[in-house]
């Protein structure tokens, strides 16, 4: 009978238990690790005897020359060590080339250290990576075609050209090989960049940088700090296509820049050769406008009261213009958004155009930015934005202000050219009514004159006179309309107020003249030759209709008509108002509305300072027979 419980061992299986097999594998691993360590130590200990410094010197000089495509000379190999990592240190490296029969020095490095492969060194062809450059002095020239003079020949140039011949979408690099680089450290360097087309030059000193670039086909990341005109700058950069970036083709980048008072981040697709920006997201924060302005020596009219500022936008350049889309900005606590376009124009100034909407607009600052001096805010006129560019912008603001006057729902357009400015404000809510205005000027800072037309409908006249801060005296209260047409010769509306000329009209259906007591004036006029207006009392003159028109020039206004009609009497004024001296020289008359029951009209002279003028009654002419 067959025994079904018998165990049969499969053919070819090991009779050793699993624990024994694991111990055997562990011993083998330990043996191999010890062998690797011993061989590595032995190679490093024997390195000084098997590798000559002259071989390393010649190899690294050749390697640098192959990389850059320029001639390289080395003063001395100061150190070759093999422990813990094979590394060579060179002194006095000079990069040069022959041009027009003369030797041109492109750069110098006081000390250069690089790691090299031990096995490749034994074979007489050491490979180098992980470089450290101490006190390099490099000069880079950007040619008229946008190319760099360091990218003419050599392994790096070949890799750049191969990358440019590959994909054109800013993606991964092609045909660049796997040449190992590692990291590059720069200590206390100096780099000078010169643009051949514009002859502009920029020097970065005290450059300390770290660049991580494992091989030519790999992404690059780095960070650097340096000084430009003694101002500290910090930069970080990441790009998946460094060869395309070096070659000037469109490349994706992520970078940040920190300057005194300023932080900026940029991310997108750019091309350095033709200054092309396909799509670049920018984010700029100015934490201290005054600090940034002082650090860079930038003073722009209209920005004196800015404390903080920020800007976000997607920048791209089309065929003929730079576009700033998705624009969001903030100045102090006021936010805004919109779209702008900057168009370079041959033989003309660039044109900035677009539409902006803001939470709050300071009209005084905007006028100042147009070089319109609205007072004595700057003893020395500051440069205006319109000195460099022409402007064609549509503006809207939820709220706005000019001095003490608030406005809401403001809509405006601004057109500023080389020698003219036109600002139009339409249908803005102002002091309970509406305001529209048009300002046009010509010349630098309006030095050839300006014209102002302003209409106010249904406004609070009391708020208007209070905001003007006329310095006391009678003032209006009520609802009415104001029309102003003025011309200005020369800059400065307050310091040069005498140069203004034009016409002012005020009308109102009801209201009162405060601090003008008609009854008290009549009482004092019966027995006094003159008295202060304030002595007549603090009453007011209630009117049902007001119509005033004055023409002004050279610091003085002539009253063409001034008729204020109350329920039972009428006040009429004529004469001169020397407003530059805040004085009055008027003749007034109070007469009854009902001619049949009217008393003799009271005529009087008003003179002196307008905050409390002197009233001098004018005797009535004697009737015949008296």
C-alpha positions in Angstrom: 0.0 0.0 0.0 1.2 3.4 -0.9 2.3 5.6 2.1 0.7 9.1 1.3 2.3 10.7 4.4 5.8 10.4 3.2 7.7 13.8 2.6 9.5 14.1 -0.7 12.2 17.0 -1.0 12.0 18.8 -4.3 15.0 18.2 -6.6 17.6 21.0 -6.5 16.4 22.7 -3.2 19.0 23.6 -0.5 19.2 21.7 2.6 20.5 24.8 4.5 18.0 26.5 6.8 16.9 30.1 5.9 18.8 31.7 8.9 22.1 30.2 7.7 21.5 31.7 4.2 20.9 35.2 5.7 24.0 35.0 7.7 26.0 34.1 4.6 24.6 37.0 2.6 25.5 39.4 5.5 29.1 38.2 5.6 29.4 38.6 1.9 28.1 42.2 2.1 30.4 43.1 5.0 33.3 41.6 3.0 32.5 43.6 -0.1 32.1 46.9 1.9 35.4 46.4 3.7 37.1 45.6 0.3 35.6 48.8 -1.2 36.8 50.9 1.8 40.3 49.3 1.7 40.6 49.8 -2.0 39.4 53.5 -1.8 41.8 54.2 1.1 44.6 52.5 -0.8 44.0 54.5 -3.9 43.9 57.8 -2.0 47.1 56.9 -0.1 48.9 56.0 -3.3 47.5 58.9 -5.2 50.4 61.3 -4.5 52.9 58.7 -5.8 50.9 57.7 -8.9 49.4 61.1 -10.0 51.7 63.9 -10.9 50.7 67.5 -10.2 51.9 68.5 -13.7 49.4 66.0 -15.2 46.6 67.6 -13.1 47.7 71.1 -14.0 47.8 70.4 -17.7 44.6 68.5 -17.6 42.6 71.2 -15.8 44.1 74.0 -18.0 43.1 72.0 -21.0 39.6 71.3 -19.5 39.0 75.0 -18.8 40.2 75.9 -22.3 37.9 73.3 -23.8 35.0 74.5 -21.7 35.3 78.2 -22.5 36.9 78.1 -25.9 39.5 80.7 -24.8 43.2 80.4 -23.9 44.0 79.6 -20.3 47.2 80.2 -18.4 47.9 79.0 -14.8 50.7 80.4 -12.6 50.9 77.6 -10.1 49.4 74.4 -8.8 49.5 75.3 -5.1 47.9 72.0 -3.8 46.9 68.5 -4.9 45.3 66.4 -2.2 43.6 63.0 -2.3 42.0 62.9 1.2 39.2 62.9 2.0 38.3 63.9 -1.6 40.7 64.3 -4.5 41.0 68.0 -5.1 43.4 70.4 -6.9 43.9 74.1 -6.1 45.3 76.4 -8.8 46.5 80.0 -8.5 46.6 82.8 -11.0 44.2 81.6 -13.8 43.9 84.0 -16.7 41.3 83.7 -19.6 42.3 85.5 -22.8 41.9 85.5 -26.5 43.7 86.9 -29.5 41.8 89.7 -31.3 43.2 92.0 -34.0 46.7 90.6 -33.3 46.5 91.6 -29.6 46.0 89.6 -26.5 42.7 90.5 -24.8 42.1 89.4 -21.2 38.6 88.3 -20.5 38.9 87.3 -16.9 41.2 86.4 -14.0 40.7 84.1 -11.1 43.0 84.4 -8.1 42.4 80.8 -6.9 40.4 77.9 -8.3 39.7 74.6 -6.6 38.1 71.6 -8.3 37.5 68.0 -7.4 38.7 65.3 -9.8 38.0 61.6 -10.4 40.7 59.4 -8.9 40.5 56.6 -11.5 40.5 59.0 -14.4 43.6 60.7 -12.8 45.4 57.4 -12.6 44.7 57.0 -16.3 46.2 60.5 -17.0 42.9 62.1 -18.0 41.4 63.5 -14.8 37.7 64.6 -14.9 36.9 67.7 -12.8 33.7 68.9 -11.0 32.5 70.9 -8.0 34.5 74.1 -8.6 35.3 77.0 -6.2 36.5 80.3 -7.6 38.0 82.8 -5.2 38.2 86.5 -6.2 37.4 86.1 -9.9 37.4 89.2 -12.0 35.3 88.6 -15.1 34.3 91.0 -18.0 31.4 90.0 -20.2 30.3 91.9 -23.3 26.9 91.6 -24.9 27.2 92.2 -28.6 24.9 94.1 -30.8 23.2 90.8 -31.8 22.5 89.9 -28.2 25.2 87.2 -28.0 27.8 87.0 -25.2 31.6 87.1 -25.9 32.0 84.1 -23.6 29.8 81.9 -25.8 31.8 81.9 -29.0 33.6 78.5 -29.0 34.3 75.6 -26.6 32.3 72.8 -25.1 29.8 75.1 -23.4 29.2 76.9 -26.7 28.7 73.6 -28.5 26.2 72.5 -25.9 24.4 75.8 -26.1 24.1 75.5 -29.9 22.9 71.9 -29.6 20.2 73.0 -27.1 19.2 75.9 -29.4 18.9 73.5 -32.3 16.7 71.3 -30.2 13.2 72.1 -28.8 12.1 75.7 -29.1 9.4 75.6 -26.4 11.6 76.1 -23.4 11.3 72.5 -22.3 14.1 70.0 -21.5 17.5 70.4 -23.2 18.5 68.1 -26.0 21.9 66.8 -27.3 23.8 68.4 -24.4 25.4 65.2 -23.2 26.0 64.2 -19.6 29.1 66.2 -18.8 29.3 66.4 -15.0 29.7 69.8 -13.4 28.4 69.5 -9.8 28.4 72.8 -7.9 30.2 76.1 -8.5 31.1 78.4 -5.6 32.2 82.0 -6.2 33.9 83.9 -3.4 34.4 87.7 -3.4 34.1 88.1 -7.2 33.7 91.0 -9.5 31.7 90.8 -12.7 31.5 93.6 -15.3 28.7 93.5 -17.9 28.9 95.8 -20.9 26.2 96.2 -23.6 27.9 97.0 -26.9 24.8 98.5 -28.5 24.2 101.1 -25.8 27.7 101.3 -24.2 26.0 100.8 -20.8 28.1 99.1 -18.2 27.3 97.5 -14.9 29.7 96.2 -12.3 28.8 93.8 -9.5 31.3 93.6 -6.7 31.7 91.4 -3.6 30.0 88.6 -5.5 29.4 85.5 -3.4 27.4 82.8 -5.2 26.6 79.1 -5.2 25.4 77.4 -8.4 24.1 73.8 -8.5 24.3 72.2 -11.9 24.8 68.5 -11.9 25.5 68.2 -15.6 24.8 70.0 -18.8 21.5 68.4 -19.5 20.2 69.0 -15.9 18.3 72.0 -14.5 20.3 74.8 -12.8 19.6 76.6 -9.5 21.7 79.2 -7.8 21.8 82.1 -5.4 24.1 85.1 -5.2 24.7 88.3 -3.2 26.7 91.2 -4.4 27.0 95.0 -4.4 26.0 97.4 -7.2 27.1 101.0 -6.6 27.5 100.0 -2.9 23.9 98.8 -2.8 23.4 95.2 -1.6 21.6 92.9 -4.0 20.5 89.2 -3.5 19.3 87.0 -6.3 18.1 83.4 -6.7 17.5 81.6 -10.0 16.1 78.3 -11.1 15.7 77.1 -14.7 15.2 73.7 -16.3 17.0 74.8 -19.5 20.2 76.7 -18.5 21.8 76.2 -21.9 18.9 77.8 -23.7 19.0 80.6 -21.2 22.7 81.2 -21.8 22.1 81.1 -25.6 19.4 83.8 -25.3 16.5 81.6 -26.4 13.1 81.5 -24.6 13.6 79.7 -21.3 11.5 79.1 -18.2 12.9 80.7 -15.1 12.0 81.3 -11.5 13.9 84.1 -9.9 13.8 86.5 -6.9 15.6 89.7 -6.3 16.1 91.6 -3.0 17.2 95.2 -3.1 17.1 97.9 -0.4 13.5 98.2 0.5 12.4 96.1 -2.5 11.6 92.4 -3.0 10.7 91.0 -6.4 9.8 87.5 -7.8 9.5 86.6 -11.4 8.4 83.3 -13.0 7.8 82.6 -16.7 9.3 82.3 -20.2 11.9 84.8 -21.3 14.5 85.2 -24.0 17.7 87.3 -23.3 19.0 87.6 -26.8 16.1 89.8 -28.1 14.8 90.8 -24.7 11.7 88.8 -25.3 9.1 88.0 -22.6 6.5 85.5 -23.7 4.8 85.3 -20.3 6.4 86.4 -17.1 4.5 86.7 -13.8 6.1 89.4 -11.7 5.5 90.3 -8.1 7.1 93.4 -6.6 6.9 94.6 -3.0 8.3 97.9 -1.9 8.2 97.8 1.9 9.7 101.3 2.4 9.4 103.6 -0.6 11.6 106.3 1.0 14.4 103.8 1.7 14.3 102.5 -1.8 14.2 106.0 -3.3 17.2 107.0 -1.2 19.2 103.9 -2.0 18.8 104.2 -5.7 18.7 108.0 -5.9 15.3 108.0 -7.5 12.9 110.8 -6.8 9.7 111.0 -8.8 7.2 113.8 -8.6 3.9 112.7 -7.0 5.4 109.9 -4.9 6.6 112.0 -1.9 3.8 110.6 0.3 4.1 107.0 -0.7 5.1 104.7 2.1 4.6 101.2 0.7 3.8 99.9 -2.8 3.3 96.6 -4.6 2.6 95.3 -8.1 1.5 92.0 -9.6 1.2 91.5 -13.3 1.7 89.1 -16.2 4.2 90.7 -18.6 4.5 89.8 -22.3 5.8 91.6 -25.3 4.0 91.4 -28.6 5.3 92.5 -31.9 5.2 96.2 -31.1 4.4 96.6 -27.4 4.9 95.3 -23.9 1.7 94.3 -22.2 0.9 94.2 -18.4 -2.2 92.1 -18.0 -3.9 91.0 -14.8 -2.3 94.1 -13.3 -2.9 94.5 -9.5 -1.1 97.1 -7.4 -1.3 98.8 -4.1 0.0 102.2 -3.0 -0.2 102.8 0.8 -3.7 101.4 1.6 -5.2 102.0 -1.9 -5.6 99.0 -4.2 -6.0 99.1 -8.0 -6.1 96.9 -11.1 -6.3 97.2 -14.8 -4.2 96.6 -18.0 -1.4 98.6 -19.4 0.7 98.6 -22.6 4.1 100.2 -23.2 4.8 100.7 -26.9 8.3 101.7 -28.0 8.3 104.1 -30.9 11.2 105.0 -33.3 12.4 108.6 -32.9 9.7 109.2 -30.3 9.2 108.6 -26.6 7.5 105.3 -25.6 3.7 105.4 -25.1 2.1 104.1 -22.0 -1.6 103.4 -22.5 -4.4 101.4 -20.8 -7.1 101.4 -18.2 -6.7 101.6 -14.4 -9.3 101.3 -11.6 -8.3 102.2 -8.0 -9.9 102.3 -4.6 -8.6 105.8 -3.9 -6.8 108.4 -6.0 -4.9 111.4 -4.6 -5.5 114.1 -7.3 -2.8 116.3 -5.8 -0.2 113.5 -6.2 -1.3 112.9 -9.8 -1.0 116.6 -10.7 2.4 116.6 -9.0 3.4 113.6 -11.1 2.6 115.7 -14.2 5.0 118.4 -13.0 2.1 120.7 -12.0 3.4 122.3 -8.8 0.2 122.6 -6.7 2.0 124.4 -3.8 5.3 124.4 -2.1 5.6 120.6 -1.6 9.0 120.5 -3.3 11.5 123.3 -3.1 13.3 121.7 -6.0 11.0 120.4 -8.8 11.2 116.7 -9.1 11.3 114.8 -12.4 7.9 113.7 -13.6 7.0 110.4 -15.3 6.0 112.3 -18.4 9.6 113.4 -18.8 10.4 110.0 -20.2 7.2 108.6 -21.7 3.9 109.7 -23.2 0.7 108.7 -21.5 -2.8 107.8 -22.7 -4.7 106.3 -19.7 -8.3 106.0 -18.6 -8.8 106.2 -14.8 -11.6 105.4 -12.4 -11.7 105.6 -8.6 -14.2 104.7 -6.0 -13.0 107.6 -3.9 -10.6 110.5 -4.6 -9.4 113.6 -2.8 -7.8 116.9 -3.5 -6.6 118.6 -0.4 -9.6 118.7 2.0 -12.1 117.9 -0.7 -13.5 114.3 -1.1 -14.8 112.9 -4.4 -16.5 109.6 -5.2 -17.1 107.6 -8.4 -14.4 109.5 -10.3 -13.8 108.9 -14.0 -10.9 110.6 -15.8 -8.7 110.4 -18.8 -5.1 111.5 -19.1 -3.2 112.2 -22.3 0.3 113.5 -21.8 2.6 114.0 -24.7 6.1 115.6 -25.1 5.0 119.1 -24.7 1.3 119.0 -23.7 -1.0 117.4 -21.1 -4.8 117.0 -21.1 -6.6 115.8 -18.0 -10.4 115.4 -18.2 -12.6 114.6 -15.1 -16.2 113.8 -16.0 -19.3 113.6 -13.8 -17.7 112.9 -10.5 -19.7 113.0 -7.3 -18.5 116.1 -5.3 -19.9 117.7 -2.1 -23.4 116.3 -2.6 -23.5 117.3 -6.3 -21.4 116.6 -9.4 -18.1 118.0 -10.8 -16.5 118.0 -14.2 -13.2 119.5 -15.2 -10.8 119.8 -18.0 -7.1 120.8 -17.6 -4.8 121.4 -20.6 -1.3 122.6 -20.5 1.8 122.9 -22.7 5.6 123.0 -22.2 7.8 121.5 -19.7 6.0 121.4 -16.4 3.4 123.7 -18.0 5.9 126.5 -18.3 4.1 127.6 -21.5 0.8 127.9 -19.7 -2.3 125.9 -18.8 -6.1 126.3 -19.1 -8.6 125.0 -16.5 -12.4 124.7 -17.0 -14.4 123.4 -14.0 -18.2 123.0 -13.5 -19.8 122.1 -10.2 -23.6 121.4 -10.1 -25.8 121.1 -6.9 -22.9 121.2 -4.5 -22.8 122.1 -0.8 -21.4 125.7 -0.9 -20.7 125.7 2.8 -18.4 122.7 2.5 -16.7 124.3 -0.5 -16.0 127.6 1.3 -14.9 125.7 4.5 -12.5 123.5 2.5 -11.0 126.5 0.8 -10.0 127.8 4.2 -10.3 131.4 3.2 -9.2 132.6 6.6 -12.5 133.9 8.2 -15.1 136.5 7.3 -18.5 135.8 5.7 -19.0 132.5 4.1 -21.8 130.8 2.0 -24.1 128.1 3.1 -26.5 126.4 0.8 -26.7 124.4 -2.4 -25.6 125.9 -5.7 -23.5 125.7 -8.8 -20.0 127.0 -9.5 -18.3 127.6 -12.9 -14.6 128.4 -13.2 -12.5 129.1 -16.3 -8.9 130.1 -15.7 -5.5 130.4 -17.5 -2.2 129.9 -15.8 1.2 131.3 -16.9 4.1 129.5 -15.4 4.2 126.7 -12.8 2.7 126.7 -9.3 -0.9 127.4 -8.6 -0.4 128.7 -5.1 3.0 130.3 -5.2 2.2 131.8 -8.6 -1.4 132.6 -8.0 -1.0 136.2 -9.3 -0.4 134.8 -12.8 -3.9 133.3 -13.0 -6.6 135.0 -15.0 -10.2 134.0 -15.8 -13.8 134.1 -14.7 -15.8 132.6 -11.8 -19.6 132.3 -11.5 -21.6 131.2 -8.5 -25.4 130.7 -8.4 -27.8 129.3 -5.8 -31.5 129.1 -5.3 -31.5 129.3 -1.5 -29.0 129.5 1.4 -27.4 132.1 3.7 -24.4 134.2 4.1 -22.9 133.5 7.5 -21.5 136.2 9.7 -23.3 139.0 7.8 -26.0 140.6 10.0 -28.0 143.0 7.8 -30.1 144.3 10.7 -27.0 145.0 12.9 -25.3 146.7 9.9 -28.3 149.0 9.4 -28.4 149.8 13.2 -24.7 150.7 13.4 -24.8 152.7 10.1 -27.2 155.2 11.6 -24.6 156.8 13.9 -21.2 155.5 13.1 -18.8 156.6 10.3 -17.1 153.2 10.2 -17.0 149.9 12.2 -15.8 146.3 11.9 -18.3 144.0 10.2 -18.0 141.6 13.2 -19.4 144.5 15.4 -22.7 144.3 13.6 -23.4 140.9 15.1 -23.2 137.2 14.3 -26.4 136.9 12.4 -26.8 135.6 8.9 -28.3 136.8 5.7 -30.9 134.3 4.4 -31.3 134.5 0.6 -33.6 133.0 -2.0 -31.4 133.6 -5.0 -27.7 134.3 -5.4 -25.9 135.3 -8.6 -22.2 136.3 -8.6 -19.8 136.7 -11.5 -16.2 137.9 -11.2 -13.3 138.3 -13.6 -9.8 138.0 -12.2 -6.2 138.5 -13.3 -2.9 139.6 -11.8 -4.0 138.7 -8.2 -7.1 140.8 -8.2 -10.8 140.1 -9.1 -13.3 142.5 -10.5 -16.9 141.9 -9.4 -19.0 142.1 -12.6 -22.2 141.4 -10.7 -23.2 140.2 -7.3 -26.9 140.1 -6.5 -28.2 138.3 -3.4 -32.0 138.4 -3.0 -33.6 137.7 0.4 -37.4 137.5 1.0 -37.7 141.2 1.7 -34.4 142.8 0.8 -31.6 142.7 -1.8 -27.8 142.9 -1.3 -25.8 144.0 -4.2 -22.0 144.3 -4.4 -19.5 145.7 -6.9 -15.8 146.6 -6.8 -12.4 144.9 -6.5 -11.2 141.9 -4.5 -7.3 141.8 -4.2 -7.3 138.1 -3.4 -3.5 137.8 -3.5 -3.5 140.0 -0.4 -6.8 138.6 1.0 -8.3 142.0 1.0 -11.6 143.7 -0.1 -12.5 147.0 -1.8 -16.2 146.8 -2.5 -19.3 149.0 -2.6 -22.4 147.4 -1.2 -26.1 148.3 -1.1 -29.0 147.0 0.9 -32.4 147.8 -0.5 -36.0 146.6 0.2 -37.7 144.4 -2.3 -41.0 146.3 -2.2 -40.2 149.7 -3.7 -43.5 151.3 -2.5 -42.7 150.7 1.2 -39.0 150.7 0.9 -36.8 152.7 3.2 -33.9 154.6 1.7 -31.3 152.0 0.5 -28.3 151.6 2.7 -25.0 152.1 0.7 -21.7 151.3 2.2 -18.0 150.7 1.5 -16.3 147.4 2.5 -12.5 147.6 2.8 -9.6 146.0 4.5 -8.8 142.3 5.3 -11.6 139.9 4.2 -11.5 138.0 7.5 -13.1 141.1 9.3 -13.5 144.0 6.9 -14.3 147.6 7.8 -17.8 148.9 7.0 -18.0 152.6 6.1 -21.6 153.9 5.4 -22.0 156.1 2.4 -24.3 159.1 3.1 -27.3 159.4 0.9 -27.3 162.3 -1.6 -29.5 165.2 -0.3 -32.9 165.5 -2.1 -33.7 168.7 -3.9 -34.7 171.5 -1.4 -32.7 170.0 1.5 
